[in-house]
Amino acid sequence: MYAYILKRLFLIIPTFIGVSLISFAIIQLAPGSPVAFKLRGEGGAMRANIETEKIIEQTKALYGLDKPILVQYALWLGRMFRLDFGRSYKDQRPVMAKIAETLPITLQFTILETLLIYLIAIPLGTYSATHQRSVSDQVITLILFLLYSLPSFWVAMLLILFLGGGDWWNLFPVNGINSIDANNYSIFGWLLDRLWHMILPLFCMTYAGLAGLSRYMRTGMLDVIRQDYIRTARAYGFSEKIVVFKYAMRNSLIPIITLFAGLLPGLIGGSVIIETIFSIPGMGRLGFEAVLTRDYPLIMGVFTISTFLTLIGLVISDVLYAVVDPRIRLE
């Protein structure tokens, strides 16, 4: 087991280099450039008194954009291994400092989303599978399909309208992650204020993944409970709870674990829209603003963190395979 984990961790390095090289090239080939953005005036037009080739070339040299893409990538990769992502083109702040401010907020949402999705989806999918074609199963299926089909930005706007002080009730805050005077609260009061601000965006980030994962769990459970060994366990006289939770559930969790690897980047990527709508200073919003300003160091910094979390998610998934199913021998 330990040898396999070590091998998978070492495999992250070439995988990351390959993915980052392709992404770096795609970002560089995208239309627009930080030089043009930097030289634009307030109205969006290039300033006439500085629109010369000399100024443009000087600005490119300042940001290192006059070098070939492979040379730029090699320089960036060397800095990245030293955890130096450079400075933002927008405000010249260190990229690592900007990520350090936003990553904890995004991780809070990601961890809570993952826990809620799995803690609700697995029992819900199991219940639907063990009560197949019942009225409760049909009602749950209908509700989950409706939730899965609703776009998150539309749900966010409805929640703001009805629960966030729009035209109806003012029950939840819809701006930021804490109240303005939250620093004056006690620790318990600060935590309650943070959770109160997280309720609406957390719901918008969670419901679609919960609906989809519960359907996967239902399908996996239905495939397992029809197997011969489940009928044999019932024939031995084991109770239905033991048959379902001891013998059937562990095998039906394997597809769910596979989905875990892709859940982390999906949650971070999906947080871009929700963080923008609710003005949450997270990494998704930071990356979105970096794309708008063609802030290449910041884009690659956000991408690096997201890629690392994805690769770590793959390793965790592989390890969980052996935890759920002892028949799997990773060595």
Number of C-alpha atoms within 10 A of each C-alpha: 11 10 10 15 16 11 12 18 13 11 13 16 12 10 12 14 12 10 12 18 15 10 14 19 14 10 15 15 11 10 7 12 17 20 21 17 18 15 18 16 11 8 7 10 11 15 13 10 6 12 13 10 9 10 13 16 13 14 18 17 12 11 16 13 18 14 12 9 15 12 13 16 16 12 12 18 17 12 13 15 9 9 12 16 25 19 19 20 21 15 9 9 13 16 22 18 11 17 19 11 13 17 17 13 15 21 16 13 20 22 13 13 23 18 13 17 21 18 12 14 24 23 15 20 27 24 19 26 22 16 13 14 12 12 11 13 17 14 12 18 19 12 11 18 14 12 18 16 11 13 11 22 15 11 16 21 17 13 20 25 16 15 18 20 15 13 10 11 13 14 12 17 20 24 18 18 22 19 16 8 8 15 11 10 13 10 11 9 13 17 14 14 17 16 14 17 21 23 13 21 24 19 16 24 26 20 20 20 21 24 24 18 24 26 21 19 27 24 17 22 25 19 14 20 20 11 11 10 14 16 12 12 16 15 9 9 9 12 10 12 10 13 19 21 11 11 16 23 21 17 18 24 20 18 15 19 20 17 16 19 20 16 19 24 20 16 21 21 17 15 25 20 18 23 23 19 18 20 14 25 17 26 27 25 23 21 21 18 16 20 16 11 20 24 21 23 21 28 22 22 22 23 16 17 14 19 19 15 17 20 22 17 21 21 20 17 20 19 19 15 21 15 12 16 14 10 9 12 10 14 8
